[in-house]
């Protein structure tokens, strides 16, 4: 058996807020979206390079307040990019952890916490 990358499912409550945060602010792209019918909850995949996430409005998908770690490279450059954007709901910074990783914690509008990290 060979395991591949896991794709976390994050619970969202508002498509407009999710797109503003994940697409406009963090720079992910929407790969696809699905609804059983127009008035039913949204399920979509977003990505940024090799990082894929599922965002879901479905009650049983994910728990608000989840945390996930996303390995990245050039974390300082990503921070500068985020700081250059006009997004008033987040003011991220980088913390050097005792074990050597640099981490940037950002909460989405639904209480989920994304921890972007770079190992030294």
Residue, then its C-alpha position, 0 to 999 in steps of 0.5 A: x500500500x502507498x499513501x498519497x497526500x491527504x486533503x483536509x475538509x474545512x467547514x465554511x458557512x458563507x461562500x462570499x467570505x470563503x472566496x474573499x479569504x482563500x482566493x483573494x487574500x491567500x491566493x488559492x485558486x478554485x479548481x472546481x465546485x459542486x452543489x447537488x442543486x442550486x439552493x443546496x450547500x457548496x462543496x469545492x476544491x481550492x489549491x495553491x501549488x501542491x496544497x489542496x483543500x476542500x471547503x464545505x458548507x455541509x453540516x457533517x463535513x469538518x468541524x469549525x475551529x480545525x487546525x492544519x499545518x501547511x508546509x511552504x517555502x519562502x514564508x517571509x515572501x508570502x507574509x510580505x505578499x499578504x501584508x500588501x493586500x487590503x484585507x482588514x480581518x487578518x494581520x499575520x506575523x511569523x514566529x520562530x518556534x523552539x524546534x526551529x520551524x518558522x510559523x505563520x498562524x492565520x484564522x479563516x472567517x469560520x474559526x479554522x486555523x491555517x499554520x503555514x510553516x517552513x522548516x529550517 
